[in-house]
Amino acid sequence: MSQKFDPADDIVAYNRAAWDSQVRKKNRWTVPVSSEEIQRARNDDWGIVLTPEKPVPRGWFPDFRASPIEVLCLAGSGGQQAPILAAAGANVTVFDNSEAQLAQDQVVADREGLAMTLQQGDMADLSVFENETFDLIVHPCSNSFVPNVLPVWREAARVMKRGANLLSGIVNPIFYLFDDQLMEKGEFKVCHKIPYSDLASLSAEQRQAFLEDDEPFCFGHTLTDQLGGQVEAGLAITGLYEDCWSDWPISDYIPTFIATKATKS
């Protein structure tokens, strides 16, 4: 892929292939859940994450067993959140850019006898779904892989029913201010502006390394677009918490992730 395709030509196609490659590399976010986790979910003992470490409060979810609940896992495949929610009793549709990531959900579905609908596509274009289709959208931290987050919020709001919730994971844009290689060593040098783009900000050498390693290209969105964009799409933010990723040295100083619950009135 890296020798034949320039991500600037079509970032959606490039990142699709990059995440397919991440599945082959067994990236943490591509490893399916175990049978033991599925059994616990069937027994109503479950939790999922939108961000790296802190579980989503159970109070953010409806009672999946009380009535049929249509859930969309938006850009959230990989055999993790969706199978847990399906085992807990939800009717789950998974929509993701990466076919290999979707295949991880299919692996769990086949292994555990779970019914899930899998759909490949761009998170900013949900035209395959009718208006007001879903009771809940679960959107793990993934919109950092698209250059413009506003269409994602608009499309999510369109396919939500009245009273539905959108649960989203967001990278705190402060993370993108610093030189990444120095930050890994615990040195924080401000080098970039927000909004941030790997396409525009990486050096030629860094860009080539990404291409050779089939690494996805990332984008750091402003809080105006991440939080205000949900409000502009017609949603009200009704819950919020912060999280860290202990693998990132900056997390010793400030939370690097935000999770939101946004409600459609």
C-alpha positions in Angstrom: 0.0 0.0 0.0 2.7 2.5 1.0 4.5 2.4 -2.3 1.4 2.9 -4.4 -1.0 5.2 -2.6 -0.7 8.8 -1.4 -3.1 9.4 1.5 -3.6 13.0 0.4 -5.4 11.6 -2.7 -8.1 9.8 -0.7 -7.7 9.7 3.0 -10.7 7.5 3.5 -9.3 4.8 1.2 -5.8 5.2 2.7 -7.0 4.9 6.3 -9.2 1.9 5.3 -6.2 0.0 4.1 -4.1 1.2 7.0 -6.6 -0.2 9.5 -6.8 -3.4 7.5 -3.1 -3.6 8.1 -3.5 -2.9 11.8 -5.7 -6.0 12.1 -2.9 -8.1 10.6 -0.5 -6.5 13.2 -2.9 -7.3 16.0 -3.3 -3.7 17.1 -4.9 -3.5 20.6 -8.1 -2.1 19.1 -8.5 -5.0 16.6 -8.3 -7.9 19.0 -11.8 -9.5 19.6 -13.3 -10.1 23.0 -13.1 -13.5 24.6 -15.9 -16.1 25.0 -15.7 -15.4 28.8 -16.5 -11.7 28.2 -19.5 -12.6 26.0 -20.8 -15.0 28.6 -20.6 -12.3 31.3 -22.5 -9.9 29.0 -25.2 -12.5 28.6 -25.4 -12.5 32.4 -25.7 -8.7 32.5 -22.2 -8.3 33.8 -20.5 -6.1 31.1 -18.9 -2.8 30.3 -17.3 -1.2 27.2 -14.9 1.7 26.7 -15.2 4.7 24.3 -11.7 5.9 25.4 -8.7 3.8 26.4 -9.2 3.0 30.0 -12.3 4.2 31.8 -15.5 2.2 31.3 -18.6 4.0 30.1 -21.1 4.4 33.0 -23.9 1.8 32.8 -26.3 4.6 33.4 -25.5 6.0 29.9 -27.1 2.9 28.4 -30.8 1.9 28.1 -32.0 -1.4 29.4 -31.4 -3.7 26.4 -33.6 -6.4 27.9 -36.7 -4.3 28.6 -37.5 -3.6 24.9 -35.9 -3.9 21.5 -33.0 -1.3 21.3 -31.4 -0.5 17.9 -27.7 0.3 18.4 -25.3 1.6 15.8 -21.6 1.0 16.5 -20.3 3.9 14.4 -16.6 3.5 13.3 -16.5 1.0 16.1 -15.7 -2.4 14.7 -12.8 -4.7 15.8 -14.7 -7.4 17.6 -14.9 -5.5 20.9 -17.9 -3.2 21.8 -20.4 -4.5 19.3 -20.4 -8.2 20.3 -20.6 -7.2 24.0 -23.7 -5.1 23.3 -25.3 -7.8 21.2 -24.7 -10.4 23.9 -26.2 -7.9 26.4 -29.4 -7.9 24.4 -29.2 -5.0 21.9 -29.9 -5.2 18.2 -26.5 -4.1 16.8 -25.5 -2.7 13.5 -21.7 -2.1 13.0 -20.6 0.5 10.5 -16.9 0.9 9.8 -14.4 1.9 7.1 -12.2 -1.2 7.5 -13.4 -4.5 6.1 -10.8 -6.4 8.1 -12.0 -4.7 11.3 -15.6 -5.7 10.4 -14.4 -9.2 9.9 -13.3 -9.3 13.6 -16.9 -8.7 14.6 -18.0 -11.5 12.3 -15.5 -13.8 14.0 -17.1 -13.2 17.3 -20.6 -13.4 15.9 -19.9 -16.8 14.3 -18.1 -18.1 17.4 -20.8 -17.0 19.9 -23.9 -17.3 17.8 -24.6 -13.6 17.9 -26.8 -11.7 15.4 -25.2 -8.5 14.2 -25.5 -6.5 10.9 -22.2 -5.4 9.4 -21.9 -2.5 7.0 -18.7 -1.1 5.4 -18.6 2.7 4.7 -17.3 6.1 5.6 -18.5 7.4 9.0 -19.3 10.8 7.5 -21.8 9.2 5.1 -24.6 7.2 6.6 -26.9 7.4 3.6 -27.5 3.7 3.7 -29.7 4.3 6.9 -33.1 6.0 7.0 -33.7 9.0 9.3 -34.4 8.2 12.9 -33.3 4.6 12.8 -31.3 4.1 16.0 -32.0 4.3 19.7 -28.3 4.5 20.6 -25.1 5.3 18.8 -21.8 4.1 20.2 -18.9 5.9 18.6 -15.5 4.9 20.1 -12.5 7.2 19.7 -12.2 7.1 15.9 -13.1 10.4 14.4 -9.5 11.4 14.7 -9.0 9.5 11.4 -11.2 11.9 9.4 -10.2 15.5 8.4 -13.7 17.0 9.1 -15.7 15.8 12.1 -18.8 18.0 11.5 -20.4 15.7 8.8 -20.0 12.8 11.3 -22.1 14.6 13.9 -24.7 15.7 11.3 -25.2 12.2 10.0 -25.3 10.7 13.5 -28.0 13.1 14.5 -30.0 12.4 11.4 -30.2 8.6 12.0 -31.0 9.0 15.7 -34.5 8.6 17.0 -36.0 11.3 19.2 -34.6 10.7 22.7 -31.7 8.6 21.5 -28.2 9.1 22.8 -24.9 9.4 21.0 -21.9 8.1 23.1 -18.6 9.4 21.7 -14.9 9.1 22.5 -12.8 12.2 21.6 -9.0 12.8 21.6 -8.3 15.9 23.6 -6.7 18.2 20.9 -4.0 19.3 23.3 -2.3 16.0 22.5 -1.6 17.1 19.0 0.3 20.3 20.0 3.5 18.5 20.8 6.2 16.8 18.8 5.2 13.1 18.9 8.7 11.6 19.0 9.9 13.9 21.7 6.7 13.3 23.7 7.4 9.6 23.7 10.6 10.4 25.6 8.7 12.6 28.1 9.7 15.9 26.4 6.9 18.3 25.5 7.8 20.7 22.7 4.9 22.7 21.2 5.3 22.3 17.4 1.8 22.2 16.0 -1.5 24.2 15.8 -5.0 23.0 16.3 -6.8 21.9 14.2 -4.0 19.5 13.4 -3.4 17.2 10.4 -0.7 14.5 9.9 -1.0 15.3 6.2 0.1 18.9 6.7 2.3 18.7 9.8 4.5 15.6 9.4 8.0 16.0 8.0 8.8 14.2 4.8 10.8 11.6 6.8 7.9 11.1 9.3 5.4 10.8 6.5 7.5 8.2 4.7 7.8 6.2 7.9 4.0 6.2 8.3 3.6 5.0 4.7 6.1 2.3 5.1 4.5 1.1 8.3 0.9 1.4 7.0 0.0 3.7 9.8 -3.3 5.6 9.8 -3.1 9.3 9.4 -4.7 11.4 12.2 -6.4 14.7 12.7 -6.8 16.8 15.8 -10.1 18.6 15.8 -10.9 21.7 17.9 -13.2 21.4 20.8 -15.5 23.8 19.0 -15.9 21.1 16.3 -15.9 18.1 18.6 -18.3 19.5 21.3 -19.9 22.4 19.6 -20.4 20.4 16.5 -22.6 18.0 18.3 -24.7 20.9 19.6 -24.9 22.4 16.1 -26.1 19.1 14.8 -29.1 19.3 17.1 -27.9 17.3 20.1 -27.6 18.4 23.8 -24.6 17.2 25.7 -26.0 15.5 28.8 -22.9 13.7 30.1 -19.1 14.1 29.9 -16.1 12.6 31.6 -12.3 12.6 30.9 -9.9 9.7 30.6 -6.2 9.1 30.1 -4.1 6.5 28.3 -1.2 5.6 30.6 0.9 4.6 27.6 1.1 8.4 26.7 3.5 10.4 29.0 1.3 13.5 28.6 -1.4 11.6 30.5 0.7 12.2 33.7 -0.2 15.9 33.4 -3.7 16.2 31.8 -6.5 13.9 30.6 -6.0 13.1 27.0 -9.5 11.8 26.1 -13.0 13.0 26.6 -16.2 10.9 26.4 -19.6 12.6 25.8 -23.2 11.6 25.9 -25.4 13.7 23.6 -29.2 13.4 23.4 -31.5 14.2 20.6 -34.6 16.0 21.8 
